[in-house]
Amino acid sequence: MTDKKAGKGKPAVLRKSYEFFDNLPEGCQIIDFDWRYVYINDAALTHSRLPKEEMIGNKYMEMWPGIEETEVFDRIRHCMEDRVSDQIENLVVFPDGLKGWYKLSIQPVPEGVFILSMDITERKQAEEEIKEAKAFLDKVIDMSPFATWISDREGTVIRVNRSLCETINLSGDKIVGKYNVLRDVNLENQGVMPGIKAIFERHVPTRFSIPWKATDAGDVSFNSARDMFIDVSMFPILNMQGELTNVVCHWVDLTEHKRAQEVLQESEERFRTLVDGAPDGIFVQGDGRMLYINPAMVRLLGAERAEDLLGTEFIALIAPEYLEAVRDRIRVQRETGLPVLPMEQEYLRVDGLRVAVETVAVPLRFQGRDAHLVFVRDCTARRKAEEEKESLQTQLQQVQKIESIGRLAGGVAHDFNNMLGVILGRTEMAMDRAELSHPLRNDLEEISKAARRSADLTRQLLAFARKQTIAPRMLDLNETVEGMLKMLQRLIGEDIKLAWIPGRNLWPVNVDPSQIDQILANHCINSRDAISSGMGKITIETCNSVFDDDYCTSHPGYVPGEYVMLAVSDNGAGMDREMLLHIFEPFFTTKEIGRGTGLGLSTVYGIVKQNNGFINVYSEPGQGTTFKIYMPRHTTIYADAPKETQEEHAVSGHETILLVEDEQAILKMTATMLEKQGYNVISALSPDEALRLAKEYKGDIHLVMTDVVMPGMNGRELVENLLSQYPGIKSLYMSGYTANAIAHHGVLGPGVNFIMKPFAIKTLASTVRRTLDGK
C-alpha cells in the first residue's frame, strides 16, 4: 500500500480484502489521491468497455475526457477531499457512442475513493417509458373534450384535466388535493355516492345524468358558479396487484343539449299554447273534413268538445248563401296555390244560431296530406264597436245639446243680469230720494232684496254655462273650502258623509275662487255617483307639499316646486287601469247615458293646467278613488281688491270718467249713479265712440270705466289704445257675463281694477274712488 502522495505509475499495494470485489456483479474501482486507477474488477471493465491494462495506473481524467466539467467529478473530489460518502446516478457516453445509466456509490478508503457502480440502464429506460406513457396519458386526458377527474379512496381529487377546469371555471391547483367530491360537491343524493360505493365494493363502472352547480366549499372558491346538467361516467383504477386505488370520472356537459331540448319542447308547447289559447278560432280541414280544431273554434261553434266536430264536413259550417263564394275561393286557391284572402261570412253553430266571422285560409301539409289552416275571427266585437260608435255619436249630440242649452242660459243670464243691474240701480236711487217713513220705502227694499237674490241665481246659471269672467286672486284654500262645505253637503245628499281635514299653516295660492268651487263641485258629484250605497264617505283635505328634482325624476307627472295640495277622496267603486288612462279625455265617462257629459274632469284638468298646477289620481276597483290637485304656492304679494260690501261708505268725487257700455239701459243707469256722486261722465255705447269722444274732449279724462267684452273691440284693447294716447289715464273693468271671456280675451290678472255687475251705488262709489286714488 502506498501513501497519499504515491507517484505516477506506481500503483499502491492493495489490501487483500479488496480481492473480495473481484467476482461481484457490480463494478468496483479504486482511484487514489492522484486520480489514478489502482483497482478495477471485471464488472467495472465490462461497464467501461476498456481493457484493464489501459486503466490501471492511468488517471481518471485521461480515461474520460471532459469529466472534470461534470457533476460526477465534483462529487468524487468532494468525497476524496472531505472524506464523505455520496451517491449519484449518471448517464455515461462511451467512446463507441453507446450510452448507459449507472448508479455510483462513492466511499472514502485509505487509498483514495472506492466507487461501486451498478448498471441501471434498463431501469432508467423503463422509468422513461413509464414517464413518456404517463405524459402521453396526461396529454390524452388534457386533450379529452370530456371533463375528467381522478379521486382517491377518500374522494379527494388528485388529478383533473383542462376540460374540467374550463367547465367549472377554476384552475387545477385550486382543486387538486383540496376539493373532496363526496364531501364538497353535495351530490350524495344524486348518484355520485352510490356510484362510488358500487365501484369500491364491486369494481362496477356506473353512469348517470344529474343537474349540478359549482358551489364554494372550504378554501375552494369557484370563480363563476353556474348551473349545469352533466352526464357522469365513473370507472375503477386498479394497481398491479388488482387492488382498486382510485376512481376516474368523466363529465359530459349536456347543458346546451338539455337547454336545446327544453327550448324545442318549450317551442312546441308555446305553439300548442298559442294555438289552443288563441282568441280566434283555428282549424285544419283536409279532404273536406275537419282534422283539427282549437278550443276557441269549439266555443265559437257552440260545441262542448272538439271531438264532437272532428271528422265533420267543413262545408256544413257555412251558411247556405255563402257556399258558392267559399267554393269559388277554394277552387282559385287550388289553381294558384296562393292563400285564400280574408272573407266575411256566417257560420252555423251546433245550436242552429248564426255567427258572423271573417276567415283566412292558408295551404299546408297536415298528417301527410294536403290541407288548409283556417283562421276564423268573430266579427261580433267589431259590430259591437260600430254600435258603440253610434252610441258615442248620440252622446256627442247630447253634449252639443247641453252646450246649446249652456249658450242659451248664458245669453239669457247676460240679458237678465243687465236688467237686474238697471232694477237694482234705479231702486237704490229711488230709495235715496224716499224718506224712511215713505209708504213705498218697504216696497223698494223688497224689490232690492229680490233683485239681489235673482243676481245670485244668475251667477249660478253662468257658472253652469262656464261663461263667468275669471279673475285670479290670492286665496287661503282652507277658507275657500270651508265656505263651500254646506253647499257641497246639499249637493251630495245627507246620506253621504262629508269629512273636512284642513292642513295647518297653509300657503296661499293665486286662483279664481269660482274655479275652486267648480273643481270641488265636479269631484264631489263624481264621488257621489261612484258610491253605490248610502254608507259612503267623501273626504276633502289640504296640505303643503314640496317636490325636489330627484323625487320628480322617479315619479312621472310631478313637477319640482312648492305646492298646496287639495285632495278629494271617496270610498266608491273605484276605477281600473284602462279607465285611468282616459279619465281626463273630453267626452269620456263611466256613467250611464244621460248621467254625465264626460266634460267634468277634462274641465278640472284644464283649470289646473291653466293655473300651472298638476293633478294625480289613485284608484283601484272596489277601493275608492283619490284625486290630488297641486296648485303652485303664491309668493308675490299685492293688494287684493277689497270685497264688495253693502257697508262701504260712498265717497264722492269731481273727476271726469269715460264710461263705455254697449247696453243702453246699463250705460244710462251707471252714468246717473256716477253723476249723483259728483263725477263728470262722458258716456259711450261702443269703443269706437269712446275713442272719438276722448279725442274731442278738451279737458283731462281721469278714469275709463269699460265693459270687458263689446262688439268690435274688447275692454282691454280699448284701455291699451287710450293709454297710448293718455298715459296717465286709469282704468276700471266691469263685467258679469261674457261669452268665453277667459278663452278669447285673457284673464284679469293681479292689480287690475274690476267690479262685478250688477253692483250697488255704494259699491260703485267706493270702487271708483279707490281706483282713482290708486289704492
C-alpha positions in Angstrom: 0.0 0.0 0.0 1.3 3.5 -0.9 0.7 6.7 1.0 -1.4 9.6 -0.2 1.4 11.0 -2.2 2.3 8.0 -4.3 4.0 8.9 -7.6 2.7 8.5 -11.1 2.9 4.9 -12.5 3.5 3.5 -9.0 0.2 1.8 -8.1 -0.5 1.3 -4.4 -0.3 -2.1 -2.9 -3.8 -3.1 -2.2 -5.0 -4.9 0.8 -6.1 -8.4 0.2 -9.6 -7.6 1.4 -10.3 -5.8 -1.9 -10.0 -9.1 -3.7 -13.4 -9.9 -2.4 -14.9 -7.5 -5.0 -13.3 -9.3 -8.0 -16.3 -11.6 -8.5 -19.1 -9.1 -7.7 -21.6 -8.4 -10.5 -21.4 -4.7 -9.6 -18.5 -2.7 -10.9 -15.8 -1.8 -8.3 -12.9 0.6 -8.8 -10.5 2.5 -6.6 -9.0 5.8 -7.5 -6.0 7.1 -5.5 -5.4 10.7 -4.4 -3.6 11.3 -7.7 -6.7 10.3 -9.6 -5.1 7.1 -10.9 -6.9 3.8 -11.2 -5.4 1.4 -8.6 -8.1 -1.2 -8.7 -10.9 -2.3 -11.1 -12.9 -5.6 -11.2 -14.2 -7.4 -14.2 -17.7 -6.0 -13.9 -16.3 -2.4 -14.0 -14.3 -3.3 -17.0 -17.5 -4.6 -18.7 -19.2 -1.3 -17.8 -16.4 0.8 -19.1 -15.8 -1.3 -22.2 -12.0 -0.7 -21.9 -9.1 -3.2 -21.3 -7.8 -3.4 -17.7 -4.1 -2.6 -18.8 -5.3 0.7 -20.3 -6.9 1.8 -17.0 -4.7 0.6 -14.1 -2.1 3.3 -13.4 -3.8 5.9 -15.7 -5.6 9.0 -14.5 -9.3 9.1 -14.3 -9.5 12.3 -16.3 -7.4 10.8 -19.1 -9.7 7.9 -19.5 -12.8 10.1 -19.5 -12.0 13.3 -21.3 -14.1 16.2 -20.2 -15.1 14.5 -16.9 -13.7 17.4 -14.9 -16.7 19.6 -16.1 -19.3 17.2 -14.8 -21.1 16.8 -11.5 -19.7 13.2 -11.1 -16.1 14.6 -10.9 -17.2 17.2 -8.4 -18.8 14.5 -6.2 -15.7 12.2 -6.4 -13.4 15.2 -5.5 -15.7 16.1 -2.6 -15.5 12.6 -1.2 -11.7 12.4 -1.7 -11.0 15.7 0.0 -13.7 15.8 2.7 -13.8 12.0 3.3 -17.6 11.8 3.0 -19.8 9.2 1.2 -22.1 10.1 -1.7 -24.4 8.6 -4.4 -25.2 9.8 -7.9 -27.0 8.5 -11.0 -25.0 9.3 -14.1 -25.5 8.9 -17.8 -22.3 7.6 -19.4 -21.4 8.1 -23.1 -18.8 5.5 -24.1 -16.1 6.1 -26.7 -18.0 3.9 -29.2 -21.1 6.3 -28.8 -23.2 3.9 -26.7 -24.9 5.3 -23.6 -25.7 3.7 -20.3 -27.1 4.8 -16.9 -25.1 3.9 -13.8 -25.7 4.4 -10.1 -22.4 5.3 -8.4 -21.8 4.8 -4.6 -18.7 6.8 -3.6 -16.9 5.9 -0.4 -13.6 7.2 1.1 -10.9 4.5 1.6 -7.3 4.8 2.7 -6.0 4.6 -0.8 -8.4 7.4 -2.1 -12.0 6.7 -3.1 -13.9 3.5 -3.7 -16.6 3.6 -6.4 -19.3 1.0 -6.7 -21.2 1.2 -10.0 -24.4 -0.5 -10.8 -25.9 -0.6 -14.4 -29.4 0.9 -14.1 -29.8 1.4 -17.8 -32.8 -0.9 -18.1 -34.5 0.6 -15.1 -34.0 4.1 -16.4 -35.4 3.1 -19.7 -38.4 1.5 -18.0 -38.9 4.7 -16.0 -38.5 6.8 -19.1 -41.0 4.7 -20.9 -43.4 5.0 -17.9 -42.8 8.7 -17.8 -43.5 9.0 -21.5 -46.5 6.8 -21.1 -47.7 9.0 -18.2 -47.1 12.2 -20.2 -48.9 10.7 -23.2 -51.8 9.7 -20.9 -51.8 13.2 -19.3 -51.9 14.7 -22.7 -54.7 12.4 -23.8 -56.6 13.3 -20.6 -56.0 17.0 -21.0 -56.9 17.0 -24.7 -60.1 15.0 -24.0 -63.3 17.0 -24.6 -64.8 15.3 -21.6 -64.3 16.9 -18.2 -62.3 14.3 -16.2 -61.1 14.0 -12.6 -59.5 11.2 -10.6 -60.0 10.8 -6.8 -58.6 8.5 -4.2 -60.5 6.1 -2.0 -61.5 9.0 0.4 -62.8 11.1 -2.5 -60.1 13.8 -2.6 -59.3 14.9 -6.2 -55.8 14.0 -7.2 -56.0 14.8 -11.0 -58.1 17.0 -13.2 -57.9 17.8 -16.9 -58.2 21.1 -18.7 -61.8 20.5 -19.8 -63.0 20.1 -16.2 -61.2 23.3 -15.2 -62.8 25.2 -18.1 -66.2 23.7 -17.3 -66.2 24.9 -13.7 -64.0 28.0 -14.4 -61.5 27.1 -11.7 -57.8 26.3 -12.1 -56.4 22.8 -11.2 -54.3 24.0 -8.4 -57.4 25.2 -6.6 -58.9 21.7 -6.9 -56.3 19.0 -6.7 -55.6 17.9 -3.1 -58.2 20.4 -1.8 -61.6 19.5 -3.1 -63.4 16.4 -2.0 -66.1 15.3 -4.5 -68.0 13.4 -1.8 -68.0 16.0 0.9 -68.0 19.3 -1.0 -69.9 18.7 -4.2 -73.0 17.8 -2.3 -74.2 15.2 -4.8 -74.6 12.2 -2.4 -78.4 12.0 -3.2 -77.9 12.5 -7.0 -75.9 9.4 -7.9 -72.3 10.1 -7.0 -72.2 8.4 -3.6 -74.0 5.3 -4.8 -71.7 5.2 -7.9 -68.5 5.5 -5.7 -69.8 2.7 -3.4 -70.6 0.4 -6.3 -67.1 0.9 -7.8 -65.2 0.3 -4.5 -67.4 -2.7 -3.5 -67.9 -4.4 -6.8 -65.5 -2.8 -9.1 -68.5 -2.0 -11.3 -68.5 1.1 -13.6 -71.5 3.3 -13.3 -73.2 6.1 -15.4 -75.9 8.6 -14.6 -77.1 12.2 -15.5 -77.6 14.9 -12.9 -78.1 18.6 -12.5 -75.1 20.2 -10.8 -73.9 23.6 -9.7 -70.4 24.6 -8.7 -70.6 25.8 -5.2 -67.9 27.3 -2.9 -66.6 24.9 -0.2 -63.8 25.1 2.3 -60.8 27.0 1.0 -62.0 26.4 -2.6 -64.0 29.2 -4.2 -65.3 28.9 -7.8 -64.7 31.9 -10.0 -68.1 31.8 -11.6 -70.6 29.3 -10.4 -73.3 28.2 -12.9 -76.0 25.6 -13.2 -75.1 22.7 -15.4 -76.6 19.4 -16.5 -73.9 16.7 -16.7 -73.7 13.1 -17.9 -71.3 11.2 -15.4 -69.3 8.0 -16.2 -67.2 6.5 -13.4 -64.6 3.7 -13.7 -62.3 1.9 -11.2 -58.5 2.2 -11.5 -56.6 -1.0 -10.3 -52.9 -1.4 -9.4 -50.6 -4.3 -10.5 -52.0 -6.4 -7.7 -55.6 -5.9 -8.9 -56.4 -3.6 -6.0 -58.7 -0.6 -6.5 -56.8 2.5 -5.7 -58.6 5.3 -7.5 -61.7 6.3 -9.4 -61.7 8.1 -12.7 -64.8 10.1 -13.6 -65.8 11.6 -17.0 -68.2 14.5 -17.1 -70.0 15.5 -20.3 -71.6 18.9 -20.1 -75.1 18.4 -21.6 -76.3 21.8 -20.5 -76.6 23.2 -24.0 -78.1 20.0 -25.3 -80.5 19.9 -22.4 -81.3 23.6 -23.0 -81.9 22.9 -26.7 -84.2 20.1 -25.8 -86.0 22.3 -23.4 -86.2 25.1 -25.9 -87.6 22.8 -28.5 -90.1 21.4 -26.0 -91.0 24.9 -24.9 -91.4 26.0 -28.6 -93.7 23.1 -29.2 -95.6 23.8 -26.0 -95.7 27.5 -26.9 -97.0 26.8 -30.3 -99.6 24.5 -28.8 -100.4 27.1 -26.2 -100.7 29.9 -28.8 -103.0 27.8 -31.0 -105.1 26.4 -28.1 -105.1 29.7 -26.3 -105.7 31.9 -29.3 -108.8 34.1 -29.0 -109.6 33.4 -32.7 -110.9 30.1 -34.0 -108.3 27.9 -35.8 -109.0 24.6 -37.5 -107.4 22.4 -40.2 -109.6 21.0 -42.9 -108.4 18.3 -45.4 -110.4 16.3 -47.9 -113.4 18.5 -46.9 -113.3 17.4 -43.3 -112.2 19.0 -40.1 -108.9 17.3 -38.9 -108.0 19.7 -36.0 -109.9 22.4 -34.1 -108.8 24.6 -31.3 -110.8 25.5 -28.2 -111.8 29.0 -29.4 -113.3 27.4 -32.5 -115.2 24.9 -30.3 -116.6 27.8 -28.3 -117.4 29.8 -31.4 -119.5 26.9 -32.9 -121.2 26.3 -29.5 -119.9 22.7 -29.1 -118.8 21.2 -25.9 -115.8 19.2 -27.1 -113.5 19.2 -30.1 -114.2 15.5 -30.6 -117.8 16.4 -31.4 -116.7 18.3 -34.5 -113.6 16.4 -35.7 -114.3 14.5 -38.9 -117.4 16.5 -39.8 -117.7 18.1 -43.2 -116.2 21.6 -43.3 -118.8 22.8 -45.8 -121.6 22.1 -43.3 -120.4 25.0 -41.2 -121.1 27.6 -43.8 -124.5 29.4 -44.1 -126.2 28.5 -47.4 -125.9 31.9 -49.0 -122.1 31.9 -48.7 -121.5 28.4 -50.0 -120.9 29.4 -53.7 -118.5 32.2 -52.8 -116.5 29.9 -50.5 -116.3 27.1 -53.1 -115.1 29.6 -55.7 -112.3 30.8 -53.4 -111.2 27.3 -52.6 -111.1 26.5 -56.3 -109.0 29.6 -57.0 -106.6 28.7 -54.2 -106.1 25.2 -55.6 -105.3 26.6 -59.1 -103.0 29.3 -57.9 -101.5 27.9 -54.7 -102.0 31.3 -53.0 -103.6 31.8 -49.6 -107.3 32.4 -49.5 -107.9 36.1 -49.0 -110.0 37.4 -46.0 -113.7 36.9 -46.4 -116.7 37.8 -44.3 -119.3 35.1 -44.0 -121.6 33.4 -41.5 -121.1 30.1 -39.8 -123.8 27.8 -38.5 -123.4 26.9 -34.8 -124.4 23.5 -33.5 -127.4 25.1 -31.7 -128.7 26.5 -35.0 -127.7 30.1 -34.4 -125.5 32.1 -36.8 -122.3 33.9 -36.0 -120.7 36.5 -38.3 -117.0 35.7 -38.9 -114.0 36.7 -41.0 -111.9 33.8 -42.3 -108.4 33.5 -43.8 -107.1 30.1 -45.1 -103.5 29.1 -46.0 -102.4 25.7 -47.5 -100.2 23.3 -45.5 -99.3 19.7 -45.1 -101.0 18.0 -42.2 -100.6 14.4 -41.2 -99.1 13.6 -44.6 -101.9 15.1 -46.7 -102.7 18.5 -48.3 -104.9 20.6 -46.1 -105.8 24.2 -45.2 -105.2 26.0 -42.0 -108.2 28.3 -41.4 -108.2 31.3 -39.1 -111.7 32.4 -38.0 -112.3 35.8 -36.3 -115.6 36.5 -34.6 -117.0 39.8 -36.1 -119.3 40.3 -33.1 -116.8 42.6 -31.4 -116.5 44.8 -34.5 -120.2 45.0 -34.9 -120.4 45.9 -31.2 -117.8 48.6 -31.7 -119.9 50.0 -34.6 -122.9 50.1 -32.3 -120.7 51.8 -29.6 -119.6 54.3 -32.2 -123.3 55.1 -32.9 -123.8 55.4 -29.2 -120.9 57.8 -28.9 -122.3 59.8 -31.7 -125.6 60.0 -29.8 -123.7 61.1 -26.7 -121.9 63.8 -28.7 -125.2 65.1 -30.0 -126.4 65.1 -26.4 -123.3 67.1 -25.3 -123.9 69.5 -28.2 -127.5 69.9 -27.0 -126.2 70.6 -23.5 -123.7 73.1 -24.8 -126.5 74.8 -26.8 -128.5 74.9 -23.6 -125.5 76.4 -21.8 -125.1 79.1 -24.5 -128.8 79.8 -24.3 -128.5 80.0 -20.5 -125.5 82.3 -20.7 -127.2 84.6 -23.2 -130.4 84.7 -21.1 -128.4 85.3 -18.0 -126.4 88.1 -19.7 -129.5 90.0 -20.7 -131.3 89.2 -17.4 -128.2 90.4 -15.5 -128.2 93.7 -17.3 -131.9 94.2 -16.5 -131.2 93.3 -12.8 -128.4 95.9 -12.8 -130.9 98.5 -14.0 -133.5 97.4 -11.5 -131.0 97.5 -8.6 -129.6 100.8 -9.6 -132.9 102.5 -10.1 -134.3 101.0 -6.9 -131.3 102.3 -4.9 -131.7 105.7 -6.4 -135.4 105.7 -5.6 -134.6 104.7 -2.0 -132.1 107.6 -1.7 -134.9 110.0 -2.6 -137.6 108.4 -0.4 -137.8 109.2 3.3 -137.6 106.2 5.7 -141.3 106.9 6.6 -142.4 107.0 3.0 -145.1 104.4 2.2 -143.1 103.0 -0.7 -139.9 102.6 1.3 -140.6 99.0 2.3 -141.7 98.0 -1.2 -138.4 99.4 -2.6 -136.4 97.4 -0.1 -138.2 94.2 -1.0 -137.6 94.9 -4.7 -133.9 95.4 -3.9 -133.7 92.1 -1.9 -135.5 90.2 -4.7 -133.2 91.7 -7.3 -130.1 90.7 -5.3 -131.4 87.1 -4.9 -132.0 87.0 -8.6 -128.5 88.2 -9.2 -127.2 85.3 -7.1 -129.2 82.8 -9.2 -127.9 84.4 -12.3 -124.3 83.8 -11.2 -125.1 80.1 -10.6 -126.6 79.9 -14.1 -123.5 81.4 -15.6 -121.3 79.0 -13.6 -123.2 76.2 -15.2 -122.6 77.7 -18.6 -118.9 78.3 -17.8 -119.1 81.9 -19.0 -118.1 83.8 -16.0 -115.1 86.2 -16.1 -112.1 84.7 -14.4 -110.1 86.9 -12.0 -107.4 85.1 -10.0 -106.5 86.4 -6.6 -104.6 85.3 -3.6 -106.6 82.7 -1.7 -106.4 80.7 1.5 -107.7 77.3 0.3 -108.9 76.4 3.8 -111.2 79.4 3.9 -112.4 78.8 0.4 -113.3 75.1 1.0 -114.9 75.9 4.4 -117.2 78.4 2.6 -118.4 75.7 0.3 -119.0 72.8 2.7 -122.7 73.4 3.3 -123.3 73.7 -0.4 -121.3 70.6 -1.1 -123.2 68.6 1.5 -126.5 69.6 -0.1 -125.0 68.6 -3.5 -124.0 65.1 -2.4 -127.0 64.4 -0.2 -127.4 63.8 3.5 -126.8 60.0 3.3 -123.1 60.5 2.3 -120.7 61.7 5.0 -118.5 64.7 4.1 -115.3 64.9 6.0 -113.1 68.0 6.0 -109.4 67.8 7.1 -107.7 71.2 6.7 -103.9 71.4 6.6 -102.1 73.7 9.1 -100.2 76.8 8.1 -101.4 76.5 4.6 -99.5 78.5 1.9 -101.6 80.9 -0.3 -102.4 80.2 -3.9 -103.3 82.6 -6.8 -106.6 81.2 -8.2 -110.0 82.4 -9.1 -112.3 81.3 -6.2 -115.0 80.3 -8.7 -112.6 77.8 -10.3 -112.0 76.2 -6.9 -115.8 76.0 -6.5 -116.0 74.3 -9.9 -113.3 71.8 -9.1 -114.9 70.8 -5.8 -118.4 70.6 -7.2 -117.2 68.3 -10.1 -115.2 66.0 -7.9 -118.0 65.7 -5.2 -120.6 64.9 -7.9 -118.4 62.2 -9.4 -117.7 60.8 -5.9 -121.4 60.8 -5.1 -122.2 58.9 -8.4 -119.3 56.4 -7.6 -120.8 55.5 -4.2 -123.5 52.8 -4.8 -124.9 52.6 -1.2 -125.8 55.3 1.3 -122.9 54.4 3.6 -120.4 56.4 1.5 -117.8 58.9 2.6 -116.2 61.8 0.8 -113.0 63.4 2.3 -111.6 66.8 1.4 -108.0 67.5 2.6 -105.4 70.2 2.2 -101.7 70.4 3.0 -98.4 71.9 1.9 -96.2 69.8 -0.4 -92.6 70.2 -1.7 -91.1 68.1 -4.5 -87.5 68.1 -5.5 -85.8 67.1 -8.8 -84.9 63.6 -7.5 -88.4 62.8 -6.4 -90.0 64.1 -9.7 -87.5 62.1 -11.7 -88.8 58.8 -10.2 -92.4 60.0 -10.1 -93.7 60.8 -13.6 -96.2 63.6 -13.7 -94.8 65.5 -10.7 -93.1 68.9 -11.2 -90.4 70.3 -8.8 -91.5 73.1 -6.6 -93.7 74.2 -3.6 -97.4 73.4 -3.9 -100.6 73.5 -1.9 -102.4 70.1 -2.3 -106.2 69.8 -2.5 -107.4 66.2 -2.3 -110.8 64.7 -2.8 -111.2 61.0 -1.8 -114.2 58.7 -1.8 -114.8 55.0 -0.9 -116.8 54.4 -4.1 -116.5 51.9 -6.9 -113.0 53.0 -8.0 -111.5 52.6 -11.5 -109.3 50.1 -13.3 -106.1 50.9 -15.2 -108.0 51.3 -18.5 -110.3 53.9 -17.1 -107.4 55.8 -15.6 -105.8 56.2 -19.0 -108.8 58.1 -20.3 -110.5 60.0 -17.4 -109.2 63.4 -18.4 -110.2 63.0 -22.1 -113.1 65.1 -23.2 -116.4 63.2 -23.5 -115.0 60.1 -21.7 -117.4 59.0 -19.0 -118.0 55.8 -17.0 -121.6 56.9 -16.2 -124.7 55.7 -17.8 -126.1 57.6 -20.8 -127.8 60.7 -19.7 -126.0 60.9 -16.3 -122.8 62.5 -17.5 -121.3 64.5 -20.3 -117.7 63.4 -19.9 -116.5 67.1 -19.6 -116.3 67.4 -15.8 -112.8 66.0 -15.3 -111.5 67.5 -18.5 -112.7 70.9 -17.2 -110.9 70.3 -13.9 -107.8 69.3 -15.8 -107.9 72.5 -17.9 -108.4 74.6 -14.8 -105.4 73.0 -13.0 -103.1 73.3 -16.0 -104.3 77.0 -16.6 -103.1 77.7 -13.1 -99.7 76.0 -13.7 -100.5 73.0 -11.4 -100.8 69.3 -11.9 -103.2 66.6 -10.9 -102.7 62.9 -10.0 -105.3 60.2 -9.4 -105.0 57.0 -7.3 -107.7 54.3 -7.7 -108.4 50.6 -7.6 -111.6 48.8 -8.4 -113.6 48.4 -5.3 -111.2 50.5 -3.2 -112.3 54.1 -4.0 -110.6 57.0 -5.7 -108.4 59.9 -4.6 -107.7 63.0 -6.7 -104.8 65.1 -5.6 -104.6 68.6 -7.1 -101.4 70.6 -6.6 -101.6 74.4 -7.1 -98.3 76.4 -7.0 -97.5 78.3 -3.8 -98.2 82.0 -4.3 -95.2 84.1 -3.2 -95.9 87.5 -4.9 -97.7 89.9 -2.5 -100.0 92.5 -3.9 -103.0 94.3 -2.7 -106.3 92.4 -3.4 -109.2 94.5 -4.3 -111.5 94.8 -1.3 -114.6 92.6 -1.3 -117.8 94.2 -2.2 -119.9 95.0 0.8 -123.1 96.9 1.4 -121.5 98.7 4.4 -118.7 100.5 2.5 -119.1 104.3 2.7 -119.8 106.0 -0.6 -117.2 108.6 -1.5 -117.9 111.3 -3.9 -115.6 112.9 -6.4 -115.3 115.6 -9.1 -113.1 113.8 -11.7 -114.0 113.1 -15.3 -114.9 109.5 -16.1 -115.2 108.0 -19.6 -118.0 105.3 -19.3 -118.2 102.6 -22.0 -121.1 100.1 -22.1 -122.9 98.6 -25.0 -126.2 98.2 -23.2 -128.1 101.5 -23.3 -130.0 100.9 -20.0 -126.9 99.9 -18.1 -125.0 102.9 -19.6 -127.7 105.4 -18.6 -128.2 104.0 -15.1 -124.5 103.8 -14.3 -123.9 107.3 -15.6 -126.7 108.6 -13.3 -125.1 106.8 -10.3 -121.7 108.4 -11.0 -123.2 111.8 -11.6 -125.0 111.6 -8.3 -121.5 111.1 -6.7 -120.4 114.4 -8.3 -118.4 113.0 -11.2 -118.3 114.4 -14.7 -119.4 111.4 -17.0 -118.7 111.0 -20.7 -121.0 108.2 -21.9 -120.1 105.9 -24.9 -122.1 103.0 -26.3 -119.1 101.5 -28.1 -115.3 101.5 -28.0 -115.1 103.5 -31.3 -117.4 106.1 -29.9 -115.3 106.2 -26.7 -112.1 106.9 -28.7 -113.9 109.6 -30.7 -115.3 111.3 -27.6 -111.9 111.1 -25.8 -110.2 112.8 -28.7 -112.8 115.5 -28.9 -112.8 116.2 -25.2 -110.7 119.2 -24.3 -110.2 118.6 -20.7 -108.5 115.8 -18.7 -110.0 112.3 -18.5 -109.1 110.7 -15.2 -110.7 107.3 -15.5 -112.1 105.0 -18.2 -114.7 102.6 -16.9 -115.4 99.9 -19.5 -117.2 96.6 -20.0 -114.9 93.7 -20.7 -116.4 92.4 -24.0 -118.1 94.6 -26.5 -118.6 94.4 -30.3 -115.6 95.3 -32.4 -113.1 95.9 -29.6 -112.9 94.5 -26.1 -112.3 96.5 -23.0 -108.7 95.5 -22.6 -107.9 96.6 -26.1 -109.7 99.9 -25.6 -107.7 100.6 -22.4 -104.4 99.9 -24.2 -105.4 102.2 -27.0 -106.3 105.0 -24.7 -103.1 104.5 -22.6 -101.1 105.0 -25.8 -102.7 108.5 -26.2 -103.3 109.4 -22.5 -100.5 107.7 -20.5 -101.9 108.8 -17.1 -105.5 107.6 -17.5 -106.7 105.0 -15.0 -109.0 102.0 -15.8 -111.8 100.1 -14.1 -113.2 97.0 -15.8 -116.8 95.9 -15.2 -118.3 92.6 -16.3 -120.6 89.9 -15.2 -121.4 87.7 -18.1 -119.2 87.4 -21.2 -119.2 84.5 -23.6 -115.9 82.6 -23.2 -114.1 85.7 -21.8 -111.2 83.6 -20.4 -110.5 81.9 -23.7 -110.9 84.9 -26.1 -109.9 87.9 -24.0 -107.5 86.7 -21.4 -107.5 86.6 -17.6 -107.9 89.7 -15.5 -104.6 89.4 -13.6 -103.4 90.9 -10.3 -103.6 94.6 -9.9 -106.4 95.0 -12.4 -109.3 97.1 -11.1 -112.6 95.1 -11.5 -116.2 95.4 -10.4 -118.8 92.6 -10.9 -122.2 93.5 -12.4 -124.8 94.1 -11.1 -123.4 96.4 -8.4 -124.9 98.7 -5.8 -124.4 102.5 -5.7 -122.2 102.3 -2.6 -120.1 99.6 -4.1 -119.7 101.5 -7.3 -118.8 104.7 -5.5 -116.2 103.1 -3.2 -114.6 101.1 -6.1 -114.3 104.2 -8.4 -112.8 106.2 -5.6 -110.2 103.5 -4.8 -109.3 103.3 -8.4 -108.9 107.0 -8.8 -106.8 107.2 -5.6 -104.6 104.3 -6.7 -105.5 102.1 -3.6 
